[in-house]
Amino acid sequence: MAIELPDPDLSIHGDASRLCLDWATLIATNAMQAQQFQAQALVCWQAAMMKIGTEAWDEWQCRFAGGIPIDG
C-alpha cells in the first residue's frame, strides 16, 4: 500500500496565496476602519466649530446689532 503525498508545489503556493489574501484583507480592513474614525472625528470637529460660530454670531448681534437673537 503506497502513501500518496500531496504535490508540494500546490500546497505551498496555495497556503502562501491564502496567507497573502488574509494579510491583504486585514490591512484593507484596518485602513478602512482608520479612515472611518478620521471621518467621524472630522464631523464632530465641524459640529463643534458650527456651534462656536453660532454663539459668536449671537454675541455679535446682541452687542452691535442691538437685538436679541431670534432663536432665543
C-alpha positions in Angstrom: 0.0 0.0 0.0 1.6 3.3 -1.1 1.0 6.5 0.6 0.1 9.4 -1.7 1.7 12.6 -0.8 0.2 15.9 -2.0 2.0 17.8 -4.7 4.4 20.1 -2.7 4.2 22.9 -5.2 0.4 23.2 -5.0 0.3 23.1 -1.2 3.0 25.7 -0.7 1.6 28.1 -3.3 -2.0 27.5 -2.1 -1.0 28.3 1.5 1.1 31.3 0.5 -1.7 32.8 -1.6 -4.2 32.2 1.2 -1.8 33.9 3.6 -1.3 36.9 1.3 -5.0 37.2 0.9 -5.6 37.1 4.6 -2.9 39.8 5.2 -4.3 42.0 2.4 -7.8 41.7 3.9 -6.5 42.5 7.3 -4.6 45.6 6.1 -7.6 46.8 4.0 -10.0 46.3 6.9 -7.8 48.3 9.3 -7.2 51.0 6.7 -11.0 51.4 6.2 -11.6 51.5 9.9 -9.0 54.1 10.4 -10.5 56.2 7.6 -13.9 55.9 9.2 -12.6 57.1 12.6 -11.0 60.1 10.9 -14.2 60.9 9.1 -16.2 60.7 12.4 -13.6 63.0 14.1 -13.9 65.5 11.3 -17.7 65.5 11.6 -17.5 66.1 15.3 -15.0 68.9 14.9 -17.2 70.6 12.3 -20.2 70.4 14.6 -18.2 72.0 17.4 -17.0 74.7 15.1 -20.5 75.4 13.9 -21.7 75.8 17.5 -18.8 78.2 18.2 -19.6 80.2 15.1 -23.3 80.4 16.1 -22.5 81.5 19.6 -20.1 84.2 18.3 -22.7 85.4 15.9 -25.4 85.6 18.6 -23.0 87.6 20.8 -22.2 90.0 18.0 -25.9 90.5 17.3 -26.6 91.3 21.0 -23.7 93.7 21.2 -23.6 95.5 17.9 -26.9 95.0 16.2 -28.9 96.0 19.2 -31.1 93.0 19.4 -31.8 89.6 20.9 -31.1 86.6 18.6 -34.2 85.2 17.0 -33.6 81.7 18.4 -33.6 82.8 21.9 
